[in-house]
Amino acid sequence: MDVSARQKSSLQPLESGSLDQVMTPAQSTNFVKEIANNAQRDAGSRAHNRGVHEVCEDENMEMAYGGSHTQSWTWSSPRALQEDLYTVAKVSVERHFRGYDRNLVEALKGLDKWCEHATNMKVVAIKLEERRIEEKEIYKRLRSKEDVHKPFDGRKLSVGMGAVLCFHTLWCSDYKTDWRKLAPWPSIAEQKWEGEDRARTKVGRYFPLPRQPSNGSVPWNYLPMITSSPFDQIWKVPSELDILYPMDQVTAETEQDKHMLLNQDILDAIDLGSNDVWAKDDLPSDSPAAV
């Protein structure tokens, strides 16, 4: 076969006299691309010609001994790398260095024991990573828009009522009503006196108590307080009557069976009267309470 007929690789030495020729920028770019493509094609052909058992052996070595390269440019086999780690760990455990567990004594009885320990640690790390990914997928699935239900199945409560026990409260979406007075924002002097740095009692109160609006001519401490809902009067300590009165609404007939009341039964036993916000007219037609 003629030598000149063979296809010359871009990695071969240049012919004599080629250095004197000046290449244009476009020719130099094509020359570099050709070198990169040939190198990539050669690496792919070498990987394709390798046997399946060699690839599996490399995967097992990576599983058992971790990486085969250190931070240096010198390549070392996985076995040699584990020998170095084994020596360092053995000396560190014997000298009680910080960061090394005393439970490694069993794994440091021999190099084979150490390699088995490294394999188990690698398997545990893989399982923990798989579990973390699975938990992340479950977290995304549980918080997807299709699975998230609205409070009360999207039913809107009455004006001025909160989601907790359906009490009248200021902390609700429809707090602006005709019968409710809204207190203005407290002044700086009021915030200093009744705020977090309350001077007289050394007990912070935030926010200050709601008071009637004023034109500024009356000091804030002379302004009357706005009567708020019982649920919003957080500064008041409930009395014994406030605690025991709701229990008296359960009739005497159900007193002996009160431990049997659950869910809807206990709601039926309590006489809500005029405070029944879940009226029969508001319930859907398919509800048993609307019959």
C-alpha positions in Angstrom: 0.0 0.0 0.0 1.3 3.4 -1.0 2.3 5.6 1.9 1.0 8.7 0.2 -2.4 7.0 -0.3 -3.0 6.6 3.4 -5.2 9.3 5.1 -3.0 11.4 7.2 -4.2 12.3 10.7 -4.2 15.8 12.0 -2.1 14.6 14.9 0.9 13.6 12.7 3.9 15.9 12.4 3.6 18.6 9.8 5.6 18.3 6.7 8.7 20.3 6.1 8.1 23.7 4.8 4.6 23.9 6.2 5.8 26.3 9.0 6.7 28.9 6.4 3.1 29.0 5.1 0.9 31.5 6.8 -2.7 30.3 7.5 -5.6 32.6 7.6 -7.8 32.9 10.7 -10.5 30.8 9.1 -8.0 28.1 8.2 -6.6 28.0 11.7 -10.1 27.7 13.2 -11.0 24.8 10.9 -7.6 23.2 11.7 -8.3 23.3 15.5 -11.9 21.9 15.0 -10.5 19.0 12.9 -8.0 18.1 15.7 -10.7 18.1 18.3 -13.1 16.0 16.2 -10.4 13.4 15.5 -9.5 13.2 19.1 -13.1 12.7 20.2 -13.6 10.1 17.5 -10.5 8.1 18.6 -11.6 8.2 22.2 -15.1 6.9 21.3 -13.7 4.1 19.2 -11.4 3.0 22.1 -14.3 3.0 24.5 -16.5 1.0 22.1 -13.8 -1.6 21.6 -13.5 -2.3 25.3 -15.1 -5.5 26.7 -18.2 -5.4 28.8 -16.4 -7.1 31.7 -13.8 -4.4 31.8 -16.5 -1.7 32.1 -18.3 -3.6 34.8 -15.0 -4.1 36.6 -14.3 -0.4 36.6 -17.8 0.3 37.9 -17.3 -2.2 40.8 -14.0 -0.6 41.6 -15.6 2.8 41.7 -18.4 1.5 43.9 -16.0 -0.2 46.3 -13.1 2.2 46.5 -14.5 5.6 45.5 -12.6 7.7 43.0 -9.4 6.7 41.4 -7.8 10.1 41.1 -6.5 12.4 43.9 -6.1 16.1 43.7 -2.7 15.7 42.2 -1.9 15.1 38.5 -0.5 11.6 39.3 -3.0 8.8 38.6 -3.3 6.1 41.2 -5.4 2.9 41.1 -8.5 2.7 43.4 -6.7 0.0 45.4 -3.7 2.2 46.0 -5.9 5.1 47.0 -7.7 3.0 49.5 -4.4 1.8 51.0 -3.4 5.4 51.6 -6.8 6.2 53.2 -6.5 3.0 55.3 -3.1 4.0 56.6 -4.2 7.5 57.4 -7.3 6.4 59.2 -5.5 3.7 61.2 -2.9 6.1 62.5 -5.5 8.8 63.2 -7.7 6.4 65.2 -4.7 5.1 67.2 -3.7 8.6 68.1 -7.3 9.7 68.9 -7.4 12.4 66.2 -10.5 14.6 66.1 -13.0 13.7 63.3 -12.4 9.9 63.3 -14.9 7.6 65.0 -13.8 5.0 67.5 -16.1 2.5 65.8 -13.6 2.3 62.9 -11.5 -0.1 64.9 -13.3 -3.1 63.5 -12.9 -1.8 59.9 -9.2 -1.2 60.5 -8.2 -4.8 61.2 -7.2 -5.3 57.7 -7.2 -3.8 54.2 -10.0 -6.1 53.1 -12.1 -5.1 56.0 -11.5 -1.4 55.2 -12.5 -1.9 51.6 -15.7 -3.7 52.7 -16.4 -0.8 55.0 -15.8 1.7 52.2 -18.2 -0.2 50.0 -20.9 -0.2 52.6 -20.5 3.5 53.2 -20.8 4.1 49.4 -24.0 2.1 49.3 -25.4 3.9 52.3 -24.6 7.3 50.6 -26.4 6.2 47.4 -29.4 5.1 49.3 -29.5 8.3 51.3 -29.3 10.3 48.0 -32.1 8.2 46.5 -34.2 8.8 49.6 -33.6 12.5 49.4 -34.7 12.6 45.8 -37.8 10.6 46.6 -38.7 12.9 49.5 -38.3 15.9 47.2 -40.6 14.3 44.7 -43.2 13.6 47.3 -42.9 17.2 48.6 -43.6 18.6 45.1 -46.5 16.2 44.5 -48.2 17.0 47.8 -47.9 20.8 47.1 -49.0 20.7 43.5 -51.8 23.1 42.6 -54.1 20.2 41.7 -53.9 18.5 45.1 -54.1 21.6 47.3 -57.7 22.2 48.6 -59.0 25.6 49.6 -60.1 26.2 53.2 -63.7 25.1 53.7 -63.7 23.8 50.1 -63.7 27.3 48.8 -66.7 28.4 50.8 -66.6 32.0 51.8 -67.5 32.8 55.4 -69.7 35.6 56.6 -68.4 39.2 56.7 -66.2 39.9 59.7 -65.7 36.2 60.7 -62.5 34.3 60.9 -61.7 30.7 60.2 -61.1 29.8 63.8 -64.4 28.8 65.4 -66.2 31.3 63.1 -65.8 34.1 65.6 -66.0 37.8 64.8 -62.4 39.0 64.5 -60.4 41.7 62.9 -57.9 39.1 61.5 -60.0 38.0 58.5 -60.2 38.8 54.8 -63.4 40.9 55.1 -62.6 43.0 58.1 -64.0 46.3 56.7 -67.6 46.4 57.7 -70.2 49.1 58.4 -70.5 48.3 62.1 -66.8 48.0 62.9 -64.6 51.0 63.7 -61.0 50.8 62.7 -58.4 52.4 64.9 -55.8 54.7 63.3 -52.1 53.9 63.3 -50.7 54.7 66.8 -48.5 57.7 67.2 -44.8 57.5 68.0 -45.3 58.5 71.6 -48.0 55.8 72.0 -45.7 53.2 70.5 -42.9 54.1 72.8 -45.2 54.0 75.9 -47.1 50.9 75.1 -44.9 49.3 72.5 -42.1 46.7 73.0 -40.1 49.1 75.2 -42.9 49.9 77.5 -41.4 52.1 80.3 -43.7 51.8 83.3 -44.5 48.1 83.6 -41.5 46.6 81.8 -44.0 44.5 79.8 -44.1 45.1 76.1 -47.5 45.4 74.4 -47.5 45.3 70.6 -49.6 46.6 69.0 -51.0 49.3 71.4 -54.7 49.1 72.3 -57.1 50.4 69.6 -58.4 53.9 70.4 -60.9 56.2 68.8 -59.6 58.5 66.0 -58.8 62.1 67.0 -57.8 65.3 65.3 -54.5 65.5 67.3 -55.7 68.0 69.9 -56.5 65.4 72.5 -53.6 63.3 74.0 -53.7 59.7 73.1 -54.0 58.5 76.7 -57.4 60.4 77.0 -58.9 58.8 73.9 -61.4 56.0 74.7 -60.7 52.5 73.5 -62.7 51.0 70.6 -64.8 48.0 71.7 -63.4 45.1 69.8 -64.6 41.5 69.4 -64.1 39.2 72.3 -61.8 37.0 70.2 -59.5 40.1 69.6 -59.3 41.1 73.3 -56.0 39.3 73.9 -55.1 41.5 76.8 -58.0 40.1 78.9 -57.6 37.0 81.0 -60.7 34.8 80.6 -62.7 34.3 83.8 -64.0 31.0 85.2 -67.5 31.8 83.8 -66.1 32.4 80.3 -64.6 28.9 80.4 -67.4 27.0 82.0 -70.4 28.7 80.3 -69.9 27.0 76.9 -69.9 23.6 78.7 -73.4 24.4 80.2 -74.9 24.5 76.7 -74.8 20.7 76.6 -78.1 19.3 77.9 -78.3 17.0 80.9 -79.5 14.1 78.8 -76.2 14.0 76.9 -74.1 14.6 80.0 -73.6 10.8 80.6 -72.9 10.2 77.0 -70.7 13.2 76.3 -67.7 11.0 75.9 -69.4 9.4 72.9 -70.0 12.7 71.1 -67.7 13.3 68.1 -67.6 15.6 65.1 -71.2 16.4 64.0 -72.8 14.9 67.1 -71.1 17.4 69.5 -72.2 20.2 67.2 -75.8 19.1 67.3 -75.6 18.8 71.1 -74.5 22.4 71.4 -77.2 25.1 71.1 -75.6 27.7 68.9 -78.7 29.9 68.7 -78.2 33.2 66.9 -74.4 32.5 66.6 -75.1 29.6 64.2 -73.2 30.8 61.1 -73.6 27.4 59.4 -77.3 27.9 58.9 -79.4 25.4 57.0 -80.0 28.0 54.2 -76.2 28.3 53.6 -75.6 24.6 53.3 -75.6 22.9 49.9 -78.7 21.0 48.9 -77.0 17.6 49.0 -76.0 18.1 52.7 -77.9 16.0 55.2 -78.3 19.0 57.5 -80.3 20.8 54.8 -83.0 18.1 54.7 
